[in-house]
Amino acid sequence: MATSDHLETFQEQGIVFSKLDAVINWVRANSIWPQPMGLACCAIELMGVGGSRFDIGRFGAEVMRFSPRQSDCMIVAGTVTYKQAGAVKRIYDQMANPKWVIAMGACACSGGMFRTYSTLQGLDKIIPVDVYLAGCPPRPEALLDALIKLQEKIKTEHSAKNLFKAVQ
C-alpha cells in the first residue's frame, strides 16, 4: 500500500494513476472513426459537420472512413428502405468490435413520414442503435451533440473486461 508521501513522489516524477477502463474508454471516445451512410437528404447535413464551420474534428471524429473494417461508428443518415436494409446490416456486421451506431434523422429513427410498404420503420429493427438523432433533417449542431452523447456512453463501458474476454 502506497502512502501519501509515495504518491506525491510518483506525481513529481510524472507518473499518473488511473483505471484501465478509464484509459481505454478515453482513447476510444476521443478517436471515433465514423462511417457515413448517407441514404437520403440527411446526408447533406452530415457532410456539413466536416466543414470548418462545425468542425467535427474538435471531437476526434474527423477521420471519415468508407470501409467498415476501418470504422467504429456508423452514422446512418436518412431513409432506410427494405431494399437498402440488407446492405446496411451487412456493412454493420463487417465492422470490428467495439462498434456504435447513430441513427440520424426522423426516417432512420422511426421511418419518418414514410409509412409505406417499402420503408423500414426504424433502423433498430435490423441493427442496435446507440444514439437517436431526431429531426428532418437534424442540424449539424445536433449531430455534434449526438456525438458528445455517444462519447459519454463510451466512457462508461467496461472495456478492459471485454478486451480480456476477446483475447481469450
C-alpha positions as CSV (number, residue, x, y, z in Angstrom):
1,M,0.0,0.0,0.0
2,A,1.5,3.3,-1.0
3,T,1.4,6.2,1.5
4,S,0.6,9.8,0.6
5,D,4.4,10.6,0.5
6,H,4.9,7.8,-2.1
7,L,2.1,9.1,-4.2
8,E,3.5,12.7,-4.1
9,T,6.9,11.3,-5.2
10,F,5.2,9.5,-8.1
11,Q,3.3,12.6,-9.1
12,E,6.5,14.6,-9.1
13,Q,8.1,12.1,-11.5
14,G,5.1,12.4,-13.9
15,I,3.5,9.0,-13.1
16,V,-0.2,9.0,-13.4
17,F,-2.6,6.5,-11.8
18,S,-5.8,5.5,-13.5
19,K,-8.1,2.6,-14.1
20,L,-7.6,0.6,-17.2
21,D,-11.2,1.1,-18.2
22,A,-10.9,4.9,-17.9
23,V,-7.8,5.0,-20.2
24,I,-9.2,2.7,-22.8
25,N,-12.6,4.5,-22.9
26,W,-10.9,7.9,-23.0
27,V,-8.9,6.8,-26.1
28,R,-11.9,5.2,-27.8
29,A,-14.3,8.2,-27.1
30,N,-11.8,10.8,-28.4
31,S,-10.8,8.9,-31.6
32,I,-14.1,7.8,-33.2
33,W,-13.8,6.9,-36.8
34,P,-17.3,7.3,-38.3
35,Q,-18.6,5.6,-41.4
36,P,-21.1,7.8,-43.1
37,M,-24.1,6.0,-44.5
38,G,-25.8,8.9,-46.4
39,L,-29.0,7.3,-47.7
40,A,-31.1,10.4,-48.2
41,C,-31.4,14.2,-47.5
42,C,-29.9,14.0,-44.0
43,A,-26.6,13.2,-45.7
44,I,-26.3,16.9,-46.7
45,E,-26.3,17.9,-43.0
46,L,-23.8,15.0,-42.3
47,M,-21.4,16.5,-44.9
48,G,-21.8,19.9,-43.2
49,V,-20.2,18.8,-40.0
50,G,-16.9,18.0,-41.8
51,G,-16.5,21.7,-42.8
52,S,-14.7,24.4,-41.0
53,R,-17.9,26.0,-39.6
54,F,-18.9,23.0,-37.5
55,D,-15.6,21.1,-37.4
56,I,-16.3,17.6,-36.2
57,G,-12.5,17.2,-35.8
58,R,-12.8,19.1,-32.5
59,F,-14.3,15.9,-31.1
60,G,-11.9,13.5,-32.6
61,A,-14.2,12.2,-35.3
62,E,-12.8,13.9,-38.4
63,V,-11.4,10.7,-39.9
64,M,-14.4,9.6,-42.0
65,R,-13.9,6.1,-43.2
66,F,-15.7,4.5,-46.1
67,S,-14.6,1.0,-45.2
68,P,-16.4,-0.9,-42.5
69,R,-13.1,-2.6,-41.4
70,Q,-11.6,0.8,-40.6
71,S,-14.6,2.4,-38.8
72,D,-16.1,2.0,-35.4
73,C,-19.2,4.3,-35.6
74,M,-21.8,4.0,-38.3
75,I,-23.9,7.2,-38.9
76,V,-27.0,6.2,-40.8
77,A,-28.4,9.4,-42.2
78,G,-31.8,9.3,-44.0
79,T,-34.5,6.9,-45.1
80,V,-33.7,3.2,-44.9
81,T,-35.7,1.2,-47.4
82,Y,-36.1,-2.5,-47.2
83,K,-34.1,-2.8,-50.4
84,Q,-31.2,-1.0,-48.7
85,A,-31.6,-2.6,-45.3
86,G,-29.7,-5.7,-46.2
87,A,-26.7,-3.7,-47.3
88,V,-26.8,-1.6,-44.1
89,K,-26.9,-4.8,-42.0
90,R,-24.1,-6.4,-43.9
91,I,-21.9,-3.4,-43.6
92,Y,-22.6,-3.2,-39.8
93,D,-21.7,-6.9,-39.4
94,Q,-18.4,-6.3,-41.2
95,M,-17.4,-3.6,-38.7
96,A,-15.0,-4.7,-36.0
97,N,-16.0,-4.6,-32.3
98,P,-16.5,-2.3,-30.5
99,K,-18.9,-0.5,-32.8
100,W,-21.5,2.1,-32.3
101,V,-24.5,3.4,-34.4
102,I,-26.1,6.9,-34.6
103,A,-29.5,7.0,-36.3
104,M,-29.6,10.4,-37.9
105,G,-33.0,11.9,-38.9
106,A,-36.6,11.0,-38.3
107,C,-36.5,8.5,-41.1
108,A,-33.6,6.5,-39.7
109,C,-35.1,6.7,-36.2
110,S,-38.7,5.7,-36.9
111,G,-39.4,5.7,-40.7
112,G,-40.3,9.4,-40.6
113,M,-43.2,10.5,-42.7
114,F,-42.8,7.4,-44.9
115,R,-45.4,4.9,-43.6
116,T,-45.1,2.7,-46.7
117,Y,-44.5,-0.9,-47.5
118,S,-41.0,-0.1,-48.8
119,T,-39.6,1.9,-45.8
120,L,-38.1,0.3,-42.7
121,Q,-39.8,1.8,-39.7
122,G,-36.7,2.4,-37.7
123,L,-33.1,1.3,-38.0
124,D,-33.3,-0.5,-34.7
125,K,-35.3,-3.2,-36.4
126,I,-32.1,-4.5,-38.1
127,I,-29.1,-3.3,-36.0
128,P,-28.7,-1.9,-32.5
129,V,-28.7,1.9,-32.3
130,D,-26.8,3.7,-29.6
131,V,-27.9,7.3,-30.2
132,Y,-31.1,8.5,-31.9
133,L,-31.0,11.9,-33.5
134,A,-34.4,13.2,-34.4
135,G,-35.2,16.0,-36.9
136,C,-36.0,16.4,-40.6
137,P,-33.2,16.9,-41.3
138,P,-31.3,17.5,-38.0
139,R,-28.9,20.4,-38.0
140,P,-25.1,19.8,-37.9
141,E,-25.1,21.1,-34.3
142,A,-27.5,18.3,-33.3
143,L,-25.2,15.7,-34.9
144,L,-22.3,17.1,-32.8
145,D,-24.5,16.9,-29.7
146,A,-25.3,13.2,-30.6
147,L,-21.5,12.6,-31.0
148,I,-20.9,14.0,-27.5
149,K,-23.7,11.8,-26.1
150,L,-22.0,8.8,-27.8
151,Q,-18.7,9.8,-26.2
152,E,-20.3,9.9,-22.8
153,K,-21.8,6.4,-23.4
154,I,-18.4,5.1,-24.5
155,K,-16.7,6.5,-21.3
156,T,-19.0,4.3,-19.1
157,E,-18.4,1.0,-20.8
158,H,-16.4,-1.9,-19.2
159,S,-13.8,-2.0,-21.9
160,A,-11.0,-3.8,-20.1
161,K,-13.2,-6.8,-19.1
162,N,-14.5,-7.0,-22.7
163,L,-11.0,-6.7,-24.1
164,F,-9.7,-9.5,-22.0
165,K,-12.6,-11.7,-23.0
166,A,-11.9,-11.1,-26.7
167,V,-8.2,-12.1,-26.2
168,Q,-9.0,-15.5,-24.5
